[in-house]
């Protein structure tokens, strides 16, 4: 399997393979053979634009200015990847990128699908009474509408804040992504349909809604005073065969 990672980074070509996600993928037996990146600012002088830059005999990086440029999408397609992994952020990945690898593109989401899609998902999960969940999905053209590969609840601490919860989600997303990539490599059909009609898309919260979410989080955590960790048992932790 030729695995590619796509994301926003500003590091030398060799250093990109030392990023935490790349190390998790390698540890689970799926080391990336290519990293497609943009800096989000000035382009790097040590990697040509839209042209693969070899790091060693088996690995390369590809710098683009935007993921949705036709020249960038053509360059990614020429890499001959089996699977893409989106490292996260707020990029809108267009069909040319999503279909550039034979098995598509996996992405992570801080929320239970199909219930919670969009932005501010940790806060909206609390506001709507859902558990905190990390999901791995096959990315699709709509916002968080991809089929579900894997999802798991995230444990809470009595002293948590939304910042600490998101940091924990970030860690588990990297671990789960590595597990999901290995599972998809073994069984490319791995996924369950994301029934978007059963959920809703959420947007950035007004400050008053943020304050309400903080109060509701505090109320939820007070129920577990004296316990170090809280785990919601209702979310599905399976890898999903289609």
C-alpha positions as CSV (number, residue, x, y, z in Angstrom):
1,X,0.0,0.0,0.0
2,X,1.3,3.4,-1.0
3,X,0.0,5.8,1.7
4,X,0.0,9.5,1.3
5,X,-0.6,12.2,3.9
6,X,-2.1,15.6,3.0
7,X,-1.9,18.6,5.3
8,X,-0.6,22.0,6.2
9,X,3.0,22.0,7.4
10,X,6.0,24.2,7.4
11,X,9.1,22.0,7.8
12,X,11.9,20.7,5.7
13,X,11.1,17.7,3.5
14,X,13.0,15.2,5.7
15,X,11.5,16.6,8.9
16,X,8.0,16.1,7.6
17,X,8.4,12.3,8.1
18,X,9.1,12.9,11.8
19,X,5.7,14.5,12.5
20,X,3.6,12.6,15.0
21,X,1.0,11.3,12.5
22,X,3.7,9.9,10.3
23,X,5.3,8.1,13.2
24,X,2.0,6.6,14.3
25,X,1.3,5.4,10.8
26,X,4.8,3.8,10.6
27,X,4.4,2.2,14.0
28,X,1.2,0.5,12.8
29,X,3.0,-0.9,9.7
30,X,1.7,1.7,7.2
31,X,4.5,4.3,6.8
32,X,3.6,7.1,4.3
33,X,5.4,7.0,1.0
34,X,4.4,10.6,0.2
35,X,3.4,13.8,2.0
36,X,1.5,16.4,0.1
37,X,1.7,19.8,1.9
38,X,1.1,23.5,1.7
39,X,2.6,25.9,4.2
40,X,-0.4,28.2,4.6
41,X,2.0,31.1,3.9
42,X,5.1,31.6,1.9
43,X,6.2,28.5,-0.1
44,X,9.3,26.7,1.0
45,X,12.4,27.1,-1.1
46,X,13.7,23.6,-0.4
47,X,10.8,21.8,-2.2
48,X,9.7,22.6,-5.7
49,X,6.0,23.4,-6.3
50,X,3.8,20.7,-7.8
51,X,6.8,18.4,-8.4
52,X,7.6,15.4,-6.2
53,X,10.8,16.0,-4.2
54,X,12.5,12.7,-3.2
55,X,13.6,12.3,0.4
56,X,15.1,8.9,-0.1
57,X,14.6,5.9,-2.3
58,X,11.0,5.2,-1.1
59,X,9.7,8.5,0.1
60,X,8.9,11.9,-1.4
61,X,7.1,15.2,-0.6
62,X,5.0,17.3,-2.8
63,X,4.6,21.0,-2.1
64,X,1.5,22.8,-3.5
65,X,0.3,26.3,-3.0
66,X,-3.4,25.2,-2.8
67,X,-4.9,21.7,-2.6
68,X,-7.7,22.7,-5.0
69,X,-5.5,23.9,-7.9
70,X,-5.8,21.7,-11.0
71,X,-2.0,21.6,-11.4
72,X,-1.7,20.4,-7.7
73,X,-4.5,17.8,-8.2
74,X,-2.8,16.5,-11.3
75,X,0.5,16.2,-9.4
76,X,-1.1,14.2,-6.6
77,X,-2.8,11.8,-9.0
78,X,0.6,11.1,-10.6
79,X,2.0,9.9,-7.3
80,X,0.1,6.6,-7.8
81,X,-1.2,6.4,-4.2
82,X,-3.5,3.7,-2.9
83,X,-4.9,5.8,0.0
84,X,-4.7,9.4,1.2
85,X,-4.9,10.5,4.8
86,X,-6.0,14.1,5.6
87,X,-4.0,15.4,8.5
88,X,-6.7,17.8,9.6
89,X,-7.5,21.5,9.4
90,X,-10.2,23.6,7.7
91,X,-9.3,22.9,4.1
92,X,-12.1,22.1,1.6
93,X,-10.8,19.1,-0.3
94,X,-12.2,19.1,-3.8
95,X,-13.2,15.9,-5.8
96,X,-9.9,15.9,-7.7
97,X,-8.0,15.4,-4.5
98,X,-10.5,13.1,-2.8
99,X,-10.3,10.8,-5.8
100,X,-6.6,11.1,-6.4
101,X,-5.8,7.9,-4.5
102,X,-7.3,4.5,-5.5
103,X,-9.1,4.0,-2.2
104,X,-10.0,7.6,-1.5
105,X,-9.1,9.7,1.5
106,X,-9.5,9.2,5.2
107,X,-10.1,12.1,7.6
108,X,-10.8,12.6,11.3
109,X,-13.7,14.3,13.0
110,X,-14.3,15.3,16.6
111,X,-17.9,14.3,16.9
112,X,-20.3,11.3,16.6
113,X,-21.4,10.8,13.0
114,X,-24.0,11.2,11.7
115,X,-25.4,13.2,14.6
116,X,-22.8,16.0,14.8
117,X,-21.3,17.5,11.7
118,X,-19.5,20.7,10.9
119,X,-17.7,23.1,13.3
120,X,-17.5,23.5,17.1
121,X,-18.3,19.8,17.4
122,X,-17.0,19.2,20.9
123,X,-19.1,22.1,22.3
124,X,-22.1,21.1,20.2
125,X,-21.8,17.5,21.5
126,X,-22.1,18.8,25.1
127,X,-25.0,21.2,24.2
128,X,-27.0,18.4,22.6
129,X,-26.2,15.7,25.2
130,X,-24.0,13.5,23.0
131,X,-20.8,11.8,24.2
132,X,-17.4,13.2,23.1
133,X,-16.5,11.0,20.1
134,X,-13.6,10.8,17.6
135,X,-14.6,9.5,14.2
136,X,-12.6,8.3,11.2
137,X,-14.5,8.7,7.9
138,X,-13.9,8.2,4.2
139,X,-14.0,11.8,3.1
140,X,-16.8,12.8,0.7
141,X,-17.8,16.0,-1.1
142,X,-20.1,17.2,1.6
143,X,-19.1,18.4,5.1
144,X,-18.6,15.3,7.3
145,X,-20.8,13.2,5.0
146,X,-18.3,10.4,4.4
147,X,-18.9,6.7,5.3
148,X,-17.8,5.8,8.9
149,X,-14.7,3.6,9.2
150,X,-14.2,3.8,13.0
151,X,-15.4,5.8,16.0
152,X,-14.8,5.8,19.7
153,X,-15.8,7.8,22.8
154,X,-13.2,9.9,24.5
155,X,-12.8,9.6,28.2
156,X,-13.3,12.7,30.3
157,X,-11.6,14.0,33.5
158,X,-13.3,15.8,36.3
159,X,-11.1,18.8,35.8
160,X,-11.5,18.9,32.0
161,X,-12.0,22.1,29.9
162,X,-12.9,22.2,26.2
163,X,-9.3,22.9,25.4
164,X,-8.1,19.8,27.3
165,X,-10.8,17.7,25.7
166,X,-9.8,18.8,22.2
167,X,-6.2,18.0,23.0
168,X,-7.2,14.5,24.0
169,X,-9.3,14.2,20.9
170,X,-6.2,15.2,18.8
171,X,-4.1,12.5,20.4
172,X,-6.8,9.8,19.9
173,X,-7.4,10.9,16.3
174,X,-3.8,10.2,15.4
175,X,-3.8,6.8,17.1
176,X,-7.2,5.8,15.6
177,X,-6.1,7.0,12.1
178,X,-3.2,4.7,12.2
179,X,-5.4,1.7,13.2
180,X,-8.0,2.7,10.6
181,X,-5.4,2.9,7.8
182,X,-4.1,-0.5,8.6
183,X,-7.7,-1.9,8.7
184,X,-8.6,-0.3,5.3
185,X,-5.3,-1.7,3.8
186,X,-6.5,-5.2,4.9
187,X,-10.1,-4.7,3.8
188,X,-10.7,-1.8,1.5
189,X,-14.5,-2.1,1.9
190,X,-14.3,-1.2,5.6
191,X,-17.0,1.4,6.3
192,X,-20.6,2.0,7.3
193,X,-22.9,4.5,5.5
194,X,-23.1,7.9,7.1
195,X,-26.9,8.5,7.2
196,X,-26.7,12.3,7.2
197,X,-30.5,12.6,7.4
198,X,-30.2,11.3,11.0
199,X,-28.0,14.2,12.1
200,X,-27.3,17.9,11.5
201,X,-24.6,20.3,10.4
202,X,-23.4,22.7,13.1
203,X,-21.6,26.0,12.8
204,X,-19.3,28.3,14.8
205,X,-20.8,29.1,18.2
206,X,-21.9,32.6,19.3
207,X,-20.1,33.6,22.5
208,X,-23.3,33.2,24.5
209,X,-23.5,29.6,23.2
210,X,-19.9,29.0,24.2
211,X,-20.7,30.2,27.7
212,X,-23.8,27.9,27.8
213,X,-21.7,25.0,26.6
214,X,-19.1,25.6,29.4
215,X,-21.8,25.6,32.0
216,X,-23.2,22.3,30.7
217,X,-19.8,20.8,30.6
218,X,-19.2,21.8,34.2
219,X,-22.6,20.3,35.1
220,X,-21.8,17.0,33.3
221,X,-18.4,16.8,35.1
222,X,-19.8,17.5,38.5
223,X,-21.8,14.2,38.3
224,X,-18.5,12.4,38.4
225,X,-16.8,14.1,41.4
226,X,-14.3,11.8,42.9
227,X,-13.7,9.9,39.7
228,X,-10.6,10.5,37.7
229,X,-12.0,9.4,34.3
230,X,-15.4,9.2,32.8
231,X,-16.1,7.0,29.8
232,X,-19.4,7.0,27.9
233,X,-20.3,3.4,27.1
234,X,-22.8,4.0,24.3
235,X,-20.7,4.9,21.3
236,X,-19.6,2.3,18.8
237,X,-15.9,1.5,18.9
238,X,-15.9,-1.1,16.2
239,X,-14.1,-1.0,12.8
240,X,-17.0,-1.1,10.4
241,X,-17.1,-3.7,7.6
242,X,-19.4,-2.5,4.8
